[in-house]
Amino acid sequence: MDLIELQINRISYSQNQSGAYAMILDEIGGKRKLPIVIGEFEAQSIAVALDKEIKPYRPFTHDLFKNFASHFEIFLKKVIITKLVDGVFYSTLICVKDNVEESIDSRTSDAISLALRFKAPIYTYENILDTAGVLLDKSKTPVSSIKEEIFEIKISKLSIKELETEINKAIKSENYERAAQLRDEISKRKNKK
């Protein structure tokens, strides 16, 4: 399968999930975007790596890993987002030491944070972009619509149990519209069976 190169477009706070952020990756040479929900710590680590002017007083875990690997002459050649299962992206680090390549499983947020530090390219496969990618034309689409599209993609990848957990969160935060959308998604899936 051919690899498709991606680059980070932006990270934004998720309106739908407390403490979560949406990282948007752009297809290089294409129009598709790949939204990935990540945690607060991972978002902070990626943001620090993107902003060259921020120098933390002490290294983040990803900085430490990069320093450790570089000290022992292990380099990150590339990151590949390899699969998507139940709304969770899986990635592989392709590392090189003494001209020998090794593959290491990684959470996608960690893999991207390391790719930024090593200046390594980020790739995925066509089937993942077909499944989870979106086409966003910002000149014609209001920001609220973009958020809705990302929300729709996200809920379509969650299991029924995860959807039920999200309903409870939406109700606690008094976001009844979201709770109704999540309930409708569960009903739609149960009716298909």
Secondary structure, DSSP 8 states (H G I E B T S, - for coil): --EEEEEEEEEEE-SSSTTEEEEEEEETTSSEEEEEEEEHHHHHHHHHHH-TT---SS--HHHHHHHHHHHTT-EEEEEEEEEEETTEEEEEEEEEETTEEEEEEEEHHHHHHHHHHHT--EEEEHHHHHHH-EE--TTTS-HHHHHHHHHHHHHHHS-HHHHHHHHHHHHHTT-HHHHHHHHHHHHHHHHH-
